[in-house]
Amino acid sequence: MHITRFSSFKDTEEFFTRAFNGHELTFIPEPLSLATAHMAHDADIISVFVDCDVSKEVLDALPNVKLIVTESTGVDHIDMAYAKERGITVASVPGYGVNAVAEFTFGLLLNLSRNIMFSADQVRERGIFDVKAFQGFDLCGKTLGVVGTGRIGTHVIEVARGFGMNIVAFDVHPDQERATALGFSYLPLPELAAKADVITLHVPYLPETHHLIDASIFEVMKKGVILINTARGEVVDTIALVDALKSGRIAGAGLDVLEGEHELHTADKNGLLDVPEGHDLRPLLGDRMLMDMPNVIVTPHIAFHSREADQDRVSKAVQEIEKYLGTVTTPLGAS
């Protein structure tokens, strides 16, 4: 079997080399795209990441692929309908990086609530120790609104309890038993928005969650709320967020994801964007405005990226490939 891994992290390639001795392995550091698909023209199995383009056009350039393993929880970067039509098996790795993302969520929140990054930048860049300019606020006693109570959202709630926060949540499939055990209550999304001092997003990107946080939700948010997004950029209407920040409705935002991040990640070394004809450029313009706002922290989609989470993610991807090989090769590892 020929196995090709795109967006390959060099420090985790040993997981593949140990498991698939006897198979042909190719490691490609670049994401899968129309420009790189030829590198896996003969591949039977591909491993991809969230920055990869696994569209119909790209899959058509991979005639031999029988298994796609995405080293991520979400599969919104894959044309699932076309993969099914082609008879291609798709596997993901849900449940990895729970600690990493939850801890990073609080890293963003603490930076915003206590002005840590902004004040450190002032000291570094200007040598000014201006205490009055950086008064923050305590998390203890504040209300945290958690949108999405899956594994990560639940762990965020557990951490928030340690800070003494009050917790409300929204989920299309509420788990009342979990709510009772952890001492939080479910509310409709508009009611959560009106009550929370901090809102953090932990939902997958689906058609139903596209712009889940839109202008109508921003309008009912408590003035001065903090918004944290470590889920998917498309869950938030970027232009509505910019407007809410400009108006002061939102006091600050911590964003590990952006609505136009795929285009931003694939910009060439000169910063030029390669976008299809007719592509809506407004989110990209909004992203640039967010990056320049003094009360916004933008990080490059790294909430998942801890040493432990990476090892967990890759080991689970390898297990998915092993399961597939067990159905088509005997013994495992035979070429």
N, C-alpha and C positions, 0 to 999 in steps of 0.2 A: 504493500500500500504506500502511496505517496501522500504524505501529510505536510501541508504548508501552513505555517503560522504567520499571520500578518500582525502589524503593530506589536512586534515581538519585543518583550522586555528581556534584555540579555541576562539579567540576574535570575530569571526564572526558567530559562531554556533547559536547564539540567533536569527539570521535571519531565520534559518531553524526551530527552536523550536517554534517561534511565528507563523510562516506561516502554519506549518503542524501538529498542535495539533490534535491528533486522529490517526495519521499515526505512523507506527513504524520507528524510526530514529536510525541510527547507525553512529557514527563519528569515523573515523579511521585516525590517524595522518600520517600514512605511505602512500606512493604512491601505487596505484594499480599496481600489477605485478603478475606473476605466483605464487609467494610466498605468496601474500596477498589476492588473488582472493577468496580463500575459506571463507574469512570473510564476503563476500557478496553473498554467494551461493544462498540464497533465495531472494535476492533483486530484486524488480521490476524496480527500478530507481536507477541509480548511478550518483553521481556528482564527476567529476574528475578535475585534473589540468594538466599543461603541463609536469610535471614530471612523469605522469602516463603512463603505458604501456597498451594501449587498442588495442592490436594486436588480430589476429584471435585466437591464442592459449589461450589468456587470456579470450576472449569473450566466448570461448567454455567452460570455467570453470564457466560461469555465465548464466545458462540455462534459467533463468526467466526474465532477463533484457529486458525491452521494451523501455526504454528511457535512453539515455546518455546525460547529460548536462556537457559540459566542461566549467569551469570557466576561459575561455581564448578566445582570438580572433581566434587564429590558431587552426587547427584540425589535424595537421600533426602527432600527437601522436596516432591517431585513425585510424584503418583500416576501412575506410569509405565504401569501396566496400563490405566488408564482413558484416558490420552492415546493409547495405541496403539489402543484400541477406537474412539476418536473419529477416528482417522486423523491425529492431530497429530504432527508431527515434533518431536523433542526433541534439542537439542544442548547439550553442555557444553564447558568449556574446561580439559581436563586439562593438567597440566604447567606451570601458571603459579605464580609465587610460591615456587618451590623455595628460592631463596636466602633470601627473606624469612622463611619459616617455620622453616627450619633455624637461621638466626641468632637468631630470637626464642626458639627452644627453648633456646639457650645463654644468652640473656639471662635467662630464668627460672631456669635452672640456676645461673648465676653469682650471681644475687641470693640464692638459697637456700644455696649452698655457702659464700658469704662474708658473708651477712647484710647485704647492701648496702642494700636498701630499708628493712629493719627498723631498722638503726643510723642511717640518715639521718633516718628519722621521729623517732627519739628525740632527735637533735640539734635538729631543727627544732621539735618540740613541747615539749621539756623543757630544751633547752640543756645536756644532759648528755653528756659525752664518756667513756663507760664502756667501756674497751677490753676488760676481762675478760668482759663479758657477751656479746661477739660474736665469740668464736673460731670460725673456719670450718674448712674442710678443702680440701686440694689436689685437683684433678681428676686430675693426673698420677698414673698408676699405679692409678687406680680402674677398676672394670669397669662399662662402660656396656652396658645391655641395650636393644637397639633392636627394637621390635615393629612390624614392617612395613618392608620394604626396597625400597619403590618409589623414585621420584625423590627425594622429600623425605628418607625414611629413609636413603637412600644418601648424600645430601649431609651429613646429620647425622653419619654415620660418617666421612666425609672430614674434617669439622671436628674431630671427636673425636680423630682421629689426630694432629692438630696440637697438641692438649692432652696428648698422651702417654697417652691412655686405652687400656685393653684393651677389646675389643669382642666381644660375643656378640649374636646376633640370632635372631629368630623370624619365620618367614613361611610361609604355607600353600603357597607356591610358591617354595621356596628356589632361589637363583641361585648355584650353586657356583662358576661362573667368576668372578662378581663377588666372592664371598667370598675366593677365592684372590688376586685382584688387590688387594683392599683389606685383606687380612690379618685377617679375622674368621671366626668359625665360627657355624654355625647350631645351635640347641638347641631341644628341645621347650619350650613355654612354661613349664611348672612348673620345669624345670631352669634356664632363664634367670632366672626369678624368684628362685630360691634362690641364684644366683651373683652377680647384679648389685648394685652399690652405687647405681646410678642407673638408672631404667627410663624410657624415653621412648616415647610411642605415636604411630605414624604409619600407622594403618590406616584404610580408609574405613568408614563406618557401613553395615552390611548386616545382614540377619537373623542371619547367622553370627557377626557381631562384637558383637552386643548383649550387654552385660555380659561381654565377653571377660575383663576383669579383675574377677573376682568374689571372694567370700569365700574360696573354695578357693585362689585364686592368692595373695591377701594372706597367707593362713596360712603359705605356704611361702617368702615373701619373707624375705630377710636382714634382721634387725632393724636399723633405722636407715636404711633405703633412702629415696631421694628419688624421687618420681614426677612426671613431666612429661607433660601431656596438651595437645597442640596439634592433635589430630585431631578427634574428636567426643565430646561429653559422654556419649553413650549407650554408648560403649565401656566405660565404668567404672560399676560398681554403686556409686552414690553413698553409700548407707547403709553398705555394706561399707567404703568408703573412710573415712567418718567414724569408724567403729568402729576401723579400723586406725590412724588418727591418734590417737585417744583412748588406745589401748593402748600407743602408742609403737612399734608395729611399723613404721610409716611415720614418718620423722623430719620430713618436710615434703613439700609438694606445690605444684607450679606449674601452674595450670590456666587455659588460655586459653578453654576450653570447659566447659560444664556440662550435665548431663543435662536440666535444666529451663530451658535458656537461652531457648528460644522464648517461653515464658510470661513470663520475666523481662524480655525485650526488649520485649514488647508490653504490659507493665504500664502503666497510665495514669499521669498526672503525680503522682497521689497515692500511687503504689506499689501500687495495687490490681490483683490478678491476675484476668484473665478466663479461667477454665478450664472446659472442658466438664463437664457432670454425670457423675459416676463417674470423673473423672480421678484417677489416683493422685497424691496430694499429697506422698507421702514424699520423692521426689527434690527437690521444691521446698523442703521443710523442711531436707533435707540440704544443699542449696545454701546456704541462709541460715546454717547452722552452719559450713560451710566458709569463708564470707566473714568470719566472726567469729573464726576460729582464728588465733592469732598466728604459726603456722608454715606458713601457707598463703598463697600469692599467687594472687588471682583477677583476671584481666584480661578485658575484654569482647569476646573473639573478634576480636583485632586482629593475630594473627600474620601474616596474609596482607597486612596493610595498610601496605605501603611504597609510596612514589611509583612506583618502578620496577615493582613487582608489579601495582599498579593499572593502570598503562598497558598492561602486557602482557596482563592479564586482559581489559580492555575491547577492546583491538585484536583479540584472538582471538575475542571475542564478535561483534564487527562482521564479522570474516571469515566466521563461520558464517552470519550473516544474508545477507551478500553471496553466499555459495555458494547459499543457498536462492533468493534473488532471481534468480540466474542461470538457475535452472531454470524460473522462472515468469514472468519479464519479459524483454523484449528491446527495446532494449538495457538494461543494468543502469542503474538510476536512473530509468527511465521510470515514471510513476505510472499 
